[in-house]
């Protein structure tokens, strides 16, 4: 586990990683947080931090719960007792991110992570929806217009219910750059963890939101689960592309599911959103005039 060091020549407190120095906030800048993790993106290779994951969730200890984002998180380097699941409450310290001005973005002190309660899914995901339902955005355009309007405080994370999920598009993934390959090889020299595999395909949802004039959205799915599922089905001898299309479209977006997409925009591409995860409880049943009806 990394420890702070002092670079006397530069007067910077930081953590060493592949020759780079990441600044650490003063003690007064840290905040103690309690967060329900809802999103864990597939690992990326950063020129500064090596293998990193972007994590997001709902902050529970604020006057009004709201989404927060943590970056960088070297998830596979965490101690076993710190490796959280999605829909698990964690406690940690974090400070505002100096190079990411998005309102939800924080730099976590991963040494401080402590695991709390896991919220299991029941049929309606009631324990999870207690925190998530108040955060649902009216439409995808609400988020896009806010981010492209020039206000850096506009939400860059959200939860949106699709009116219609049309299809899943599949594309070959781009190769890692020479720099990323070098960073990955260098990182593997100091770790016993399994080598990170590049996802061979990129999957994108084509969908429409509930805006009356929606012309459709095409967004890449960045959820870690889709990469893990791909490798698992491939090892079992299944066609991973068809298996993923079946699960992420026919199962997670089935008519009986009250599907929502966790979405977030990209740091360097303002207003360009990704699907970071899927909320897919069964539709809630309402009693209407003596008959059962599925709630939208």
Secondary structure, DSSP 8 states (H G I E B T S, - for coil): ----EEETTTTEEEEEETTEEEE---GGG-EEEEEEEEEEB--EEETTTEEEEEEEEEESSSSS-EEEEEEEE-GGGS-GGG---TTEEEEEEEEE-TT---TTEEEEEEEEEEEEEE----SS-HHHHHHHGGGEES-HHHHHHHHHTT-TTS-SEEEE--SEEEEEEEEE-----HHHHHHHHHHHTT--S------SEEEEEEEE-S-TT---EEEEB-BHHHHHHHHHHHHTTS-HHHHHHIIIIIITT-TTEEEEEEEEEETTEEEEEEEEEEEEEE--EEEETTEEEE--
